[in-house]
Amino acid sequence: MMKLLSTLLATISLGSVLYPQEAWDRNHEACDVNGSYGALCVGLSGYARLDEPADTPRGDLLECPGTDVATSTTTRFGLARSASFDGSSTKGFITYGGGGFGGGTWTVAVWVYPTSVTTTSTILSTMDTSIGKQGLTLDLFYTGSALNARARSYMQDTDTILTAQSTTNLTVNTWHLVVFQSAHSTIRKLYSTQALKVSVNNGAFTSTAWTNSPRTNSSGNLVIGKSDSSVHPVTGACNAMGGGFTGYMQGFALYGRALTANDLSVLWNGGQGRDFPFSR
């Protein structure tokens, strides 16, 4: 069984300290810090291959009814399955209480295979159910002419949305490595500069900087593949806001640090990708 993901994610908040080399995966594997690419284990707080059969127990990573992780030729790393989404906002994976994720220094790296180039698709979102504001949304955004990777964060101080968007257009029916990152550095005692950053296929980061704090939701959920507010305790139905992912997802990695250019190159691996536990 997987470790309790909510426990791990609860450590990811503004000013928090992550436990080093903590990782969750379907086989409860340990990250191989002594492997050829053991540097990718440092700061890793969550990893999911998203290759288990549908309706497999996942600990605190709840699978919404109808979400498929099915046998497919559309996979990375030679795995038998990948997470399949049809654009429905009722499908996805939910971690209760993970909405505090989004402040401080973090990186999300995930392989995506969009099957619609004209549909905005949620990769990850957090939700503050008390005020109806999304704390953080990572998605593939349809601009009206192209599909780009986009990161958005709700700014509590100014009640505005901060956006960083890639300049790389994503093609349909192709695997892409998308990396989202937020860098935090203290400049003075009470002030800091942060930035949302987006990279596609090991390209240079595009970024947007801000100097005040994003909203970090302590009561919301962290959701992969959809925008969500809650799950019905009896029916198990996922109450959603829309924006369900359209396509496939694989190799979802969550870090409590900023990855280096070399880290991204190792993950990209010439376009072939590199899988947990990063031993070869």
PyRosetta script that sets phi, psi and omega in degrees:
from pyrosetta import init, pose_from_sequence

init()
pose = pose_from_sequence("MMKLLSTLLATISLGSVLYPQEAWDRNHEACDVNGSYGALCVGLSGYARLDEPADTPRGDLLECPGTDVATSTTTRFGLARSASFDGSSTKGFITYGGGGFGGGTWTVAVWVYPTSVTTTSTILSTMDTSIGKQGLTLDLFYTGSALNARARSYMQDTDTILTAQSTTNLTVNTWHLVVFQSAHSTIRKLYSTQALKVSVNNGAFTSTAWTNSPRTNSSGNLVIGKSDSSVHPVTGACNAMGGGFTGYMQGFALYGRALTANDLSVLWNGGQGRDFPFSR")
pose.set_psi(1, 150.3)
pose.set_omega(1, 179.7)
pose.set_phi(2, -73.3)
pose.set_psi(2, 154.6)
pose.set_omega(2, 171.8)
pose.set_phi(3, -65.4)
pose.set_psi(3, 159.8)
pose.set_omega(3, -179.6)
pose.set_phi(4, -69.1)
pose.set_psi(4, 108.9)
pose.set_omega(4, -176.4)
pose.set_phi(5, -64.1)
pose.set_psi(5, -34.7)
pose.set_omega(5, -178.1)
pose.set_phi(6, -63.6)
pose.set_psi(6, -33.4)
pose.set_omega(6, 178.1)
pose.set_phi(7, -64.4)
pose.set_psi(7, -40.5)
pose.set_omega(7, 179.7)
pose.set_phi(8, -68.5)
pose.set_psi(8, -44.9)
pose.set_omega(8, -176.1)
pose.set_phi(9, -70.1)
pose.set_psi(9, -25.0)
pose.set_omega(9, 179.1)
pose.set_phi(10, -63.4)
pose.set_psi(10, -21.7)
pose.set_omega(10, 178.8)
pose.set_phi(11, -79.8)
pose.set_psi(11, -12.6)
pose.set_omega(11, -175.0)
pose.set_phi(12, -94.0)
pose.set_psi(12, 89.0)
pose.set_omega(12, 176.1)
pose.set_phi(13, -145.2)
pose.set_psi(13, 170.0)
pose.set_omega(13, -175.7)
pose.set_phi(14, -57.6)
pose.set_psi(14, 121.8)
pose.set_omega(14, 177.8)
pose.set_phi(15, 82.4)
pose.set_psi(15, 4.5)
pose.set_omega(15, -178.0)
pose.set_phi(16, -80.7)
pose.set_psi(16, 167.3)
pose.set_omega(16, 178.0)
pose.set_phi(17, -118.1)
pose.set_psi(17, 124.8)
pose.set_omega(17, 179.4)
pose.set_phi(18, -84.6)
pose.set_psi(18, 143.5)
pose.set_omega(18, 172.1)
pose.set_phi(19, -72.8)
pose.set_psi(19, 132.2)
pose.set_omega(19, -174.6)
pose.set_phi(20, -70.0)
pose.set_psi(20, 143.2)
pose.set_omega(20, 171.1)
pose.set_phi(21, 58.9)
pose.set_psi(21, 29.0)
pose.set_omega(21, 171.6)
pose.set_phi(22, -83.9)
pose.set_psi(22, 136.5)
pose.set_omega(22, -178.9)
pose.set_phi(23, -149.1)
pose.set_psi(23, 146.0)
pose.set_omega(23, 173.3)
pose.set_phi(24, -121.3)
pose.set_psi(24, 143.8)
pose.set_omega(24, -178.4)
pose.set_phi(25, -160.8)
pose.set_psi(25, 163.9)
pose.set_omega(25, -173.3)
pose.set_phi(26, -60.6)
pose.set_psi(26, -33.4)
pose.set_omega(26, -178.7)
pose.set_phi(27, -97.0)
pose.set_psi(27, 7.8)
pose.set_omega(27, -179.3)
pose.set_phi(28, 55.5)
pose.set_psi(28, 36.2)
pose.set_omega(28, -179.8)
pose.set_phi(29, -71.5)
pose.set_psi(29, 154.5)
pose.set_omega(29, 172.8)
pose.set_phi(30, -92.3)
pose.set_psi(30, 140.1)
pose.set_omega(30, 177.6)
pose.set_phi(31, -68.2)
pose.set_psi(31, 133.2)
pose.set_omega(31, -174.2)
pose.set_phi(32, -84.3)
pose.set_psi(32, 86.5)
pose.set_omega(32, -177.2)
pose.set_phi(33, -66.0)
pose.set_psi(33, -20.0)
pose.set_omega(33, 179.8)
pose.set_phi(34, -97.1)
pose.set_psi(34, 2.3)
pose.set_omega(34, 178.5)
pose.set_phi(35, -72.8)
pose.set_psi(35, 177.0)
pose.set_omega(35, -176.9)
pose.set_phi(36, -60.2)
pose.set_psi(36, -28.9)
pose.set_omega(36, -177.8)
pose.set_phi(37, -123.8)
pose.set_psi(37, 40.9)
pose.set_omega(37, -177.4)
pose.set_phi(38, -62.1)
pose.set_psi(38, -18.4)
pose.set_omega(38, 178.3)
pose.set_phi(39, -61.1)
pose.set_psi(39, -25.5)
pose.set_omega(39, 179.2)
pose.set_phi(40, -73.4)
pose.set_psi(40, -8.7)
pose.set_omega(40, 175.9)
pose.set_phi(41, -82.1)
pose.set_psi(41, -21.5)
pose.set_omega(41, -174.9)
pose.set_phi(42, -71.0)
pose.set_psi(42, 124.1)
pose.set_omega(42, 179.1)
pose.set_phi(43, 78.7)
pose.set_psi(43, 3.0)
pose.set_omega(43, -179.7)
pose.set_phi(44, -74.7)
pose.set_psi(44, 115.5)
pose.set_omega(44, -178.2)
pose.set_phi(45, -107.1)
pose.set_psi(45, -10.8)
pose.set_omega(45, 176.9)
pose.set_phi(46, -164.1)
pose.set_psi(46, 140.2)
pose.set_omega(46, 176.1)
pose.set_phi(47, -148.6)
pose.set_psi(47, 132.5)
pose.set_omega(47, 176.1)
pose.set_phi(48, -134.7)
pose.set_psi(48, 125.0)
pose.set_omega(48, 175.9)
pose.set_phi(49, -71.5)
pose.set_psi(49, -24.5)
pose.set_omega(49, -176.0)
pose.set_phi(50, 55.5)
pose.set_psi(50, 49.7)
pose.set_omega(50, -178.2)
pose.set_phi(51, -128.9)
pose.set_psi(51, 13.6)
pose.set_omega(51, 176.9)
pose.set_phi(52, -79.9)
pose.set_psi(52, 154.1)
pose.set_omega(52, 175.1)
pose.set_phi(53, -59.7)
pose.set_psi(53, 157.1)
pose.set_omega(53, 179.6)
pose.set_phi(54, -57.6)
pose.set_psi(54, 146.2)
pose.set_omega(54, 175.7)
pose.set_phi(55, 67.0)
pose.set_psi(55, 20.5)
pose.set_omega(55, 174.7)
pose.set_phi(56, -77.7)
pose.set_psi(56, 134.0)
pose.set_omega(56, 177.1)
pose.set_phi(57, -57.2)
pose.set_psi(57, 135.2)
pose.set_omega(57, -174.4)
pose.set_phi(58, -129.6)
pose.set_psi(58, 24.8)
pose.set_omega(58, -178.1)
pose.set_phi(59, 64.1)
pose.set_psi(59, -129.5)
pose.set_omega(59, -178.9)
pose.set_phi(60, -84.9)
pose.set_psi(60, -3.2)
pose.set_omega(60, 174.1)
pose.set_phi(61, -87.4)
pose.set_psi(61, 87.4)
pose.set_omega(61, -173.2)
pose.set_phi(62, -75.4)
pose.set_psi(62, 134.2)
pose.set_omega(62, 177.3)
pose.set_phi(63, -96.7)
pose.set_psi(63, 121.4)
pose.set_omega(63, 177.6)
pose.set_phi(64, -64.7)
pose.set_psi(64, 143.3)
pose.set_omega(64, 179.4)
pose.set_phi(65, -55.1)
pose.set_psi(65, 135.3)
pose.set_omega(65, 177.8)
pose.set_phi(66, 91.2)
pose.set_psi(66, -8.2)
pose.set_omega(66, 177.2)
pose.set_phi(67, -71.8)
pose.set_psi(67, 130.3)
pose.set_omega(67, -176.9)
pose.set_phi(68, -103.3)
pose.set_psi(68, 130.4)
pose.set_omega(68, 165.1)
pose.set_phi(69, -122.7)
pose.set_psi(69, 82.6)
pose.set_omega(69, -163.1)
pose.set_phi(70, -111.6)
pose.set_psi(70, 162.1)
pose.set_omega(70, 175.3)
pose.set_phi(71, -57.7)
pose.set_psi(71, 130.9)
pose.set_omega(71, -174.1)
pose.set_phi(72, -156.9)
pose.set_psi(72, 150.1)
pose.set_omega(72, 172.6)
pose.set_phi(73, -81.7)
pose.set_psi(73, -5.7)
pose.set_omega(73, -177.4)
pose.set_phi(74, -95.9)
pose.set_psi(74, 75.6)
pose.set_omega(74, -177.1)
pose.set_phi(75, -135.0)
pose.set_psi(75, 167.5)
pose.set_omega(75, 172.7)
pose.set_phi(76, -109.8)
pose.set_psi(76, 160.6)
pose.set_omega(76, 170.0)
pose.set_phi(77, 62.3)
pose.set_psi(77, 17.5)
pose.set_omega(77, 179.9)
pose.set_phi(78, 73.0)
pose.set_psi(78, 17.5)
pose.set_omega(78, 179.5)
pose.set_phi(79, -77.4)
pose.set_psi(79, 160.3)
pose.set_omega(79, -175.5)
pose.set_phi(80, -81.6)
pose.set_psi(80, -21.5)
pose.set_omega(80, -173.5)
pose.set_phi(81, -140.0)
pose.set_psi(81, 160.9)
pose.set_omega(81, 170.1)
pose.set_phi(82, -144.4)
pose.set_psi(82, 160.0)
pose.set_omega(82, 179.9)
pose.set_phi(83, -72.8)
pose.set_psi(83, 125.9)
pose.set_omega(83, -176.3)
pose.set_phi(84, -112.1)
pose.set_psi(84, 129.1)
pose.set_omega(84, -179.5)
pose.set_phi(85, -126.7)
pose.set_psi(85, 141.0)
pose.set_omega(85, -177.2)
pose.set_phi(86, -108.2)
pose.set_psi(86, 15.1)
pose.set_omega(86, -179.6)
pose.set_phi(87, 91.0)
pose.set_psi(87, -6.9)
pose.set_omega(87, 179.9)
pose.set_phi(88, -71.9)
pose.set_psi(88, 134.9)
pose.set_omega(88, 179.6)
pose.set_phi(89, -77.0)
pose.set_psi(89, -2.1)
pose.set_omega(89, 179.0)
pose.set_phi(90, -91.2)
pose.set_psi(90, -4.5)
pose.set_omega(90, -175.3)
pose.set_phi(91, -109.3)
pose.set_psi(91, 142.5)
pose.set_omega(91, 179.0)
pose.set_phi(92, 157.8)
pose.set_psi(92, -171.5)
pose.set_omega(92, 179.4)
pose.set_phi(93, -125.2)
pose.set_psi(93, 135.5)
pose.set_omega(93, -172.1)
pose.set_phi(94, -126.1)
pose.set_psi(94, 139.0)
pose.set_omega(94, 170.4)
pose.set_phi(95, -120.0)
pose.set_psi(95, 116.9)
pose.set_omega(95, -178.7)
pose.set_phi(96, -65.8)
pose.set_psi(96, 138.5)
pose.set_omega(96, 174.2)
pose.set_phi(97, 71.1)
pose.set_psi(97, 12.9)
pose.set_omega(97, -179.7)
pose.set_phi(98, -89.1)
pose.set_psi(98, 4.3)
pose.set_omega(98, -174.2)
pose.set_phi(99, -68.7)
pose.set_psi(99, -11.8)
pose.set_omega(99, 176.2)
pose.set_phi(100, -68.8)
pose.set_psi(100, -16.4)
pose.set_omega(100, 177.0)
pose.set_phi(101, -62.1)
pose.set_psi(101, 137.8)
pose.set_omega(101, 176.6)
pose.set_phi(102, 140.0)
pose.set_psi(102, -22.2)
pose.set_omega(102, 177.0)
pose.set_phi(103, -95.2)
pose.set_psi(103, 167.4)
pose.set_omega(103, 177.3)
pose.set_phi(104, 75.4)
pose.set_psi(104, -155.2)
pose.set_omega(104, -178.7)
pose.set_phi(105, -100.9)
pose.set_psi(105, 124.6)
pose.set_omega(105, -178.9)
pose.set_phi(106, -153.2)
pose.set_psi(106, 161.2)
pose.set_omega(106, 174.2)
pose.set_phi(107, -139.8)
pose.set_psi(107, 135.8)
pose.set_omega(107, 170.1)
pose.set_phi(108, -117.5)
pose.set_psi(108, 123.3)
pose.set_omega(108, 176.8)
pose.set_phi(109, -121.2)
pose.set_psi(109, 130.7)
pose.set_omega(109, -176.6)
pose.set_phi(110, -152.1)
pose.set_psi(110, 144.0)
pose.set_omega(110, 174.1)
pose.set_phi(111, -90.2)
pose.set_psi(111, 130.2)
pose.set_omega(111, -179.3)
pose.set_phi(112, -127.7)
pose.set_psi(112, 147.5)
pose.set_omega(112, 180.0)
pose.set_phi(113, -133.1)
pose.set_psi(113, 85.4)
pose.set_omega(113, -177.6)
pose.set_phi(114, -70.5)
pose.set_psi(114, 139.3)
pose.set_omega(114, 177.3)
pose.set_phi(115, -108.3)
pose.set_psi(115, 0.7)
pose.set_omega(115, 172.4)
pose.set_phi(116, -136.4)
pose.set_psi(116, 126.2)
pose.set_omega(116, -179.3)
pose.set_phi(117, -90.0)
pose.set_psi(117, -2.1)
pose.set_omega(117, -177.5)
pose.set_phi(118, -119.5)
pose.set_psi(118, 22.2)
pose.set_omega(118, -178.5)
pose.set_phi(119, -127.1)
pose.set_psi(119, 128.9)
pose.set_omega(119, 172.6)
pose.set_phi(120, -75.3)
pose.set_psi(120, 126.9)
pose.set_omega(120, -173.0)
pose.set_phi(121, -127.3)
pose.set_psi(121, 127.5)
pose.set_omega(121, 178.7)
pose.set_phi(122, -76.4)
pose.set_psi(122, 128.7)
pose.set_omega(122, 172.3)
pose.set_phi(123, -92.0)
pose.set_psi(123, -51.1)
pose.set_omega(123, 179.9)
pose.set_phi(124, -145.7)
pose.set_psi(124, 143.3)
pose.set_omega(124, 174.5)
pose.set_phi(125, -148.0)
pose.set_psi(125, 155.5)
pose.set_omega(125, 169.9)
pose.set_phi(126, -121.6)
pose.set_psi(126, 159.3)
pose.set_omega(126, -172.2)
pose.set_phi(127, -141.0)
pose.set_psi(127, 133.2)
pose.set_omega(127, 172.1)
pose.set_phi(128, -103.1)
pose.set_psi(128, 99.5)
pose.set_omega(128, -173.9)
pose.set_phi(129, -68.8)
pose.set_psi(129, -19.5)
pose.set_omega(129, -176.1)
pose.set_phi(130, -74.1)
pose.set_psi(130, -30.8)
pose.set_omega(130, -179.3)
pose.set_phi(131, -123.1)
pose.set_psi(131, -0.2)
pose.set_omega(131, 176.8)
pose.set_phi(132, 71.5)
pose.set_psi(132, 24.8)
pose.set_omega(132, 179.3)
pose.set_phi(133, -109.8)
pose.set_psi(133, 137.7)
pose.set_omega(133, 173.1)
pose.set_phi(134, -79.7)
pose.set_psi(134, 129.7)
pose.set_omega(134, 177.3)
pose.set_phi(135, -74.7)
pose.set_psi(135, -43.0)
pose.set_omega(135, -177.2)
pose.set_phi(136, -150.1)
pose.set_psi(136, 136.3)
pose.set_omega(136, 175.4)
pose.set_phi(137, -134.7)
pose.set_psi(137, 127.7)
pose.set_omega(137, 173.3)
pose.set_phi(138, -115.0)
pose.set_psi(138, 124.9)
pose.set_omega(138, -175.5)
pose.set_phi(139, -150.0)
pose.set_psi(139, 174.7)
pose.set_omega(139, 167.3)
pose.set_phi(140, -102.3)
pose.set_psi(140, 115.9)
pose.set_omega(140, -169.2)
pose.set_phi(141, -104.8)
pose.set_psi(141, 126.6)
pose.set_omega(141, 174.9)
pose.set_phi(142, -84.4)
pose.set_psi(142, 115.2)
pose.set_omega(142, -174.8)
pose.set_phi(143, -81.5)
pose.set_psi(143, -9.2)
pose.set_omega(143, -172.4)
pose.set_phi(144, 108.2)
pose.set_psi(144, -17.2)
pose.set_omega(144, 178.3)
pose.set_phi(145, -139.0)
pose.set_psi(145, -15.3)
pose.set_omega(145, -176.8)
pose.set_phi(146, -157.3)
pose.set_psi(146, 168.5)
pose.set_omega(146, 178.3)
pose.set_phi(147, -109.5)
pose.set_psi(147, 120.9)
pose.set_omega(147, -178.7)
pose.set_phi(148, -125.5)
pose.set_psi(148, 152.3)
pose.set_omega(148, 172.4)
pose.set_phi(149, -78.5)
pose.set_psi(149, 140.2)
pose.set_omega(149, -175.1)
pose.set_phi(150, -142.9)
pose.set_psi(150, 140.8)
pose.set_omega(150, 173.3)
pose.set_phi(151, -119.0)
pose.set_psi(151, 135.4)
pose.set_omega(151, 178.1)
pose.set_phi(152, -132.8)
pose.set_psi(152, 140.3)
pose.set_omega(152, 178.0)
pose.set_phi(153, -134.8)
pose.set_psi(153, 135.2)
pose.set_omega(153, 178.3)
pose.set_phi(154, -79.0)
pose.set_psi(154, 127.2)
pose.set_omega(154, -178.8)
pose.set_phi(155, -93.8)
pose.set_psi(155, 108.7)
pose.set_omega(155, -174.8)
pose.set_phi(156, -64.7)
pose.set_psi(156, -39.0)
pose.set_omega(156, -174.8)
pose.set_phi(157, -66.6)
pose.set_psi(157, -36.0)
pose.set_omega(157, -173.7)
pose.set_phi(158, -114.1)
pose.set_psi(158, -1.3)
pose.set_omega(158, -179.6)
pose.set_phi(159, 54.8)
pose.set_psi(159, 44.9)
pose.set_omega(159, 178.6)
pose.set_phi(160, -129.9)
pose.set_psi(160, 168.1)
pose.set_omega(160, 178.5)
pose.set_phi(161, -107.3)
pose.set_psi(161, 125.0)
pose.set_omega(161, 175.0)
pose.set_phi(162, -93.5)
pose.set_psi(162, 135.3)
pose.set_omega(162, -175.8)
pose.set_phi(163, -129.9)
pose.set_psi(163, 135.2)
pose.set_omega(163, 167.4)
pose.set_phi(164, -122.9)
pose.set_psi(164, 131.8)
pose.set_omega(164, -173.3)
pose.set_phi(165, -134.6)
pose.set_psi(165, 134.9)
pose.set_omega(165, -178.6)
pose.set_phi(166, -66.9)
pose.set_psi(166, 155.1)
pose.set_omega(166, 174.9)
pose.set_phi(167, -98.9)
pose.set_psi(167, 2.4)
pose.set_omega(167, 179.2)
pose.set_phi(168, -94.0)
pose.set_psi(168, 123.9)
pose.set_omega(168, 176.6)
pose.set_phi(169, -79.9)
pose.set_psi(169, 129.1)
pose.set_omega(169, -179.5)
pose.set_phi(170, -87.9)
pose.set_psi(170, 136.7)
pose.set_omega(170, 178.0)
pose.set_phi(171, -90.9)
pose.set_psi(171, 154.2)
pose.set_omega(171, -178.8)
pose.set_phi(172, -80.9)
pose.set_psi(172, 153.1)
pose.set_omega(172, 176.5)
pose.set_phi(173, 57.1)
pose.set_psi(173, 39.8)
pose.set_omega(173, 178.4)
pose.set_phi(174, -143.6)
pose.set_psi(174, 143.0)
pose.set_omega(174, 176.1)
pose.set_phi(175, -78.9)
pose.set_psi(175, 135.3)
pose.set_omega(175, 177.1)
pose.set_phi(176, -130.9)
pose.set_psi(176, 140.5)
pose.set_omega(176, 172.1)
pose.set_phi(177, -94.3)
pose.set_psi(177, 114.4)
pose.set_omega(177, -180.0)
pose.set_phi(178, -109.5)
pose.set_psi(178, 130.3)
pose.set_omega(178, -179.1)
pose.set_phi(179, -123.1)
pose.set_psi(179, 124.4)
pose.set_omega(179, 175.9)
pose.set_phi(180, -110.6)
pose.set_psi(180, 140.7)
pose.set_omega(180, -175.9)
pose.set_phi(181, -147.7)
pose.set_psi(181, 143.8)
pose.set_omega(181, 172.9)
pose.set_phi(182, -125.4)
pose.set_psi(182, 119.6)
pose.set_omega(182, -179.1)
pose.set_phi(183, -101.6)
pose.set_psi(183, 136.7)
pose.set_omega(183, -178.2)
pose.set_phi(184, -129.2)
pose.set_psi(184, 125.8)
pose.set_omega(184, 177.1)
pose.set_phi(185, -138.5)
pose.set_psi(185, 129.7)
pose.set_omega(185, -179.5)
pose.set_phi(186, -78.5)
pose.set_psi(186, 127.0)
pose.set_omega(186, 178.4)
pose.set_phi(187, -99.7)
pose.set_psi(187, -50.4)
pose.set_omega(187, 176.8)
pose.set_phi(188, -129.3)
pose.set_psi(188, -179.2)
pose.set_omega(188, -172.3)
pose.set_phi(189, -55.1)
pose.set_psi(189, -42.8)
pose.set_omega(189, -175.1)
pose.set_phi(190, -118.9)
pose.set_psi(190, 10.1)
pose.set_omega(190, -175.4)
pose.set_phi(191, -127.0)
pose.set_psi(191, 151.8)
pose.set_omega(191, 178.8)
pose.set_phi(192, -149.8)
pose.set_psi(192, 158.5)
pose.set_omega(192, 173.6)
pose.set_phi(193, -117.3)
pose.set_psi(193, 130.8)
pose.set_omega(193, 179.1)
pose.set_phi(194, -129.1)
pose.set_psi(194, 168.1)
pose.set_omega(194, 177.9)
pose.set_phi(195, -152.7)
pose.set_psi(195, 141.6)
pose.set_omega(195, 166.5)
pose.set_phi(196, -88.9)
pose.set_psi(196, 135.3)
pose.set_omega(196, -178.1)
pose.set_phi(197, -132.4)
pose.set_psi(197, 147.5)
pose.set_omega(197, -179.7)
pose.set_phi(198, -136.0)
pose.set_psi(198, 132.5)
pose.set_omega(198, 175.9)
pose.set_phi(199, -131.8)
pose.set_psi(199, 141.7)
pose.set_omega(199, 178.2)
pose.set_phi(200, -124.8)
pose.set_psi(200, 127.5)
pose.set_omega(200, 174.7)
pose.set_phi(201, 53.6)
pose.set_psi(201, 45.8)
pose.set_omega(201, 175.7)
pose.set_phi(202, 66.6)
pose.set_psi(202, 21.2)
pose.set_omega(202, 176.3)
pose.set_phi(203, -82.0)
pose.set_psi(203, 173.7)
pose.set_omega(203, 179.2)
pose.set_phi(204, -64.6)
pose.set_psi(204, 147.3)
pose.set_omega(204, 178.1)
pose.set_phi(205, -69.6)
pose.set_psi(205, 138.1)
pose.set_omega(205, 163.0)
pose.set_phi(206, -103.5)
pose.set_psi(206, 143.6)
pose.set_omega(206, -170.7)
pose.set_phi(207, -146.1)
pose.set_psi(207, 161.8)
pose.set_omega(207, 172.9)
pose.set_phi(208, -133.6)
pose.set_psi(208, 127.3)
pose.set_omega(208, -177.0)
pose.set_phi(209, -98.2)
pose.set_psi(209, 152.1)
pose.set_omega(209, 172.0)
pose.set_phi(210, -144.0)
pose.set_psi(210, 164.4)
pose.set_omega(210, -176.5)
pose.set_phi(211, -122.6)
pose.set_psi(211, 3.2)
pose.set_omega(211, 173.0)
pose.set_phi(212, -119.0)
pose.set_psi(212, -177.6)
pose.set_omega(212, -166.9)
pose.set_phi(213, -91.8)
pose.set_psi(213, 139.4)
pose.set_omega(213, 171.0)
pose.set_phi(214, -75.7)
pose.set_psi(214, 163.6)
pose.set_omega(214, 176.6)
pose.set_phi(215, -78.4)
pose.set_psi(215, 130.2)
pose.set_omega(215, 175.0)
pose.set_phi(216, -115.3)
pose.set_psi(216, 109.5)
pose.set_omega(216, -171.9)
pose.set_phi(217, -87.2)
pose.set_psi(217, 119.3)
pose.set_omega(217, -178.4)
pose.set_phi(218, -85.6)
pose.set_psi(218, -21.4)
pose.set_omega(218, -175.1)
pose.set_phi(219, -104.2)
pose.set_psi(219, -9.4)
pose.set_omega(219, -176.9)
pose.set_phi(220, -80.2)
pose.set_psi(220, 177.9)
pose.set_omega(220, 178.8)
pose.set_phi(221, -105.5)
pose.set_psi(221, 153.6)
pose.set_omega(221, 170.0)
pose.set_phi(222, -100.2)
pose.set_psi(222, 130.1)
pose.set_omega(222, -172.0)
pose.set_phi(223, -129.5)
pose.set_psi(223, 133.3)
pose.set_omega(223, 174.9)
pose.set_phi(224, -104.8)
pose.set_psi(224, 122.3)
pose.set_omega(224, 172.9)
pose.set_phi(225, 95.0)
pose.set_psi(225, 1.6)
pose.set_omega(225, -178.7)
pose.set_phi(226, -167.7)
pose.set_psi(226, 170.7)
pose.set_omega(226, 170.7)
pose.set_phi(227, -102.7)
pose.set_psi(227, 126.0)
pose.set_omega(227, -168.2)
pose.set_phi(228, -136.9)
pose.set_psi(228, 153.2)
pose.set_omega(228, 171.2)
pose.set_phi(229, -117.3)
pose.set_psi(229, -38.5)
pose.set_omega(229, -177.5)
pose.set_phi(230, -165.7)
pose.set_psi(230, 172.7)
pose.set_omega(230, 174.5)
pose.set_phi(231, -122.7)
pose.set_psi(231, 132.0)
pose.set_omega(231, -178.8)
pose.set_phi(232, -65.4)
pose.set_psi(232, 127.9)
pose.set_omega(232, -174.1)
pose.set_phi(233, -67.1)
pose.set_psi(233, -19.8)
pose.set_omega(233, -178.1)
pose.set_phi(234, -100.3)
pose.set_psi(234, -52.6)
pose.set_omega(234, -175.5)
pose.set_phi(235, -85.1)
pose.set_psi(235, -20.7)
pose.set_omega(235, -176.8)
pose.set_phi(236, 78.0)
pose.set_psi(236, 3.5)
pose.set_omega(236, -180.0)
pose.set_phi(237, -65.7)
pose.set_psi(237, 142.0)
pose.set_omega(237, 179.6)
pose.set_phi(238, -92.3)
pose.set_psi(238, 116.3)
pose.set_omega(238, 176.6)
pose.set_phi(239, -81.1)
pose.set_psi(239, 120.4)
pose.set_omega(239, -169.3)
pose.set_phi(240, -127.1)
pose.set_psi(240, 164.9)
pose.set_omega(240, 177.5)
pose.set_phi(241, -106.0)
pose.set_psi(241, -4.1)
pose.set_omega(241, -178.2)
pose.set_phi(242, 106.8)
pose.set_psi(242, -173.3)
pose.set_omega(242, 177.5)
pose.set_phi(243, 75.2)
pose.set_psi(243, 28.6)
pose.set_omega(243, 179.6)
pose.set_phi(244, -61.0)
pose.set_psi(244, 148.7)
pose.set_omega(244, -178.8)
pose.set_phi(245, -68.9)
pose.set_psi(245, 146.2)
pose.set_omega(245, 177.4)
pose.set_phi(246, -122.2)
pose.set_psi(246, 106.1)
pose.set_omega(246, -178.9)
pose.set_phi(247, 135.0)
pose.set_psi(247, -145.6)
pose.set_omega(247, -176.3)
pose.set_phi(248, -125.5)
pose.set_psi(248, 154.5)
pose.set_omega(248, 177.0)
pose.set_phi(249, -137.5)
pose.set_psi(249, 148.3)
pose.set_omega(249, -178.8)
pose.set_phi(250, -156.2)
pose.set_psi(250, 152.4)
pose.set_omega(250, 171.3)
pose.set_phi(251, 59.5)
pose.set_psi(251, 58.5)
pose.set_omega(251, -178.3)
pose.set_phi(252, -85.6)
pose.set_psi(252, 115.0)
pose.set_omega(252, -177.5)
pose.set_phi(253, -118.4)
pose.set_psi(253, 137.0)
pose.set_omega(253, -178.9)
pose.set_phi(254, -124.9)
pose.set_psi(254, 121.5)
pose.set_omega(254, -177.8)
pose.set_phi(255, -116.9)
pose.set_psi(255, 149.0)
pose.set_omega(255, 173.5)
pose.set_phi(256, -98.8)
pose.set_psi(256, 30.6)
pose.set_omega(256, 177.8)
pose.set_phi(257, -152.6)
pose.set_psi(257, 168.8)
pose.set_omega(257, 174.0)
pose.set_phi(258, -84.7)
pose.set_psi(258, 127.5)
pose.set_omega(258, 176.8)
pose.set_phi(259, -76.1)
pose.set_psi(259, 146.0)
pose.set_omega(259, 178.6)
pose.set_phi(260, -82.4)
pose.set_psi(260, 168.8)
pose.set_omega(260, 176.3)
pose.set_phi(261, -60.2)
pose.set_psi(261, -36.5)
pose.set_omega(261, 177.8)
pose.set_phi(262, -67.8)
pose.set_psi(262, -39.2)
pose.set_omega(262, 176.5)
pose.set_phi(263, -58.1)
pose.set_psi(263, -45.7)
pose.set_omega(263, -179.1)
pose.set_phi(264, -63.6)
pose.set_psi(264, -39.4)
pose.set_omega(264, 179.4)
pose.set_phi(265, -63.8)
pose.set_psi(265, -38.7)
pose.set_omega(265, 178.7)
pose.set_phi(266, -67.3)
pose.set_psi(266, -42.8)
pose.set_omega(266, 177.3)
pose.set_phi(267, -63.4)
pose.set_psi(267, -41.2)
pose.set_omega(267, -179.0)
pose.set_phi(268, -66.4)
pose.set_psi(268, -43.9)
pose.set_omega(268, 174.2)
pose.set_phi(269, 51.1)
pose.set_psi(269, 49.3)
pose.set_omega(269, 178.0)
pose.set_phi(270, 65.2)
pose.set_psi(270, 19.4)
pose.set_omega(270, -179.4)
pose.set_phi(271, 96.8)
pose.set_psi(271, -8.1)
pose.set_omega(271, -179.2)
pose.set_phi(272, -87.4)
pose.set_psi(272, -20.3)
pose.set_omega(272, -178.7)
pose.set_phi(273, 80.0)
pose.set_psi(273, 162.6)
pose.set_omega(273, 177.2)
pose.set_phi(274, -140.9)
pose.set_psi(274, 131.8)
pose.set_omega(274, -169.1)
pose.set_phi(275, -101.7)
pose.set_psi(275, 152.9)
pose.set_omega(275, 169.4)
pose.set_phi(276, -56.7)
pose.set_psi(276, 139.5)
pose.set_omega(276, 12.5)
pose.set_phi(277, -95.3)
pose.set_psi(277, 24.5)
pose.set_omega(277, 173.5)
pose.set_phi(278, 60.8)
pose.set_psi(278, 41.6)
pose.set_omega(278, -178.4)
pose.set_phi(279, -89.7)
pose.set_psi(279, -15.5)
pose.set_omega(279, -177.3)
pose.set_phi(280, -154.9)
pose.dump_pdb("model.pdb")
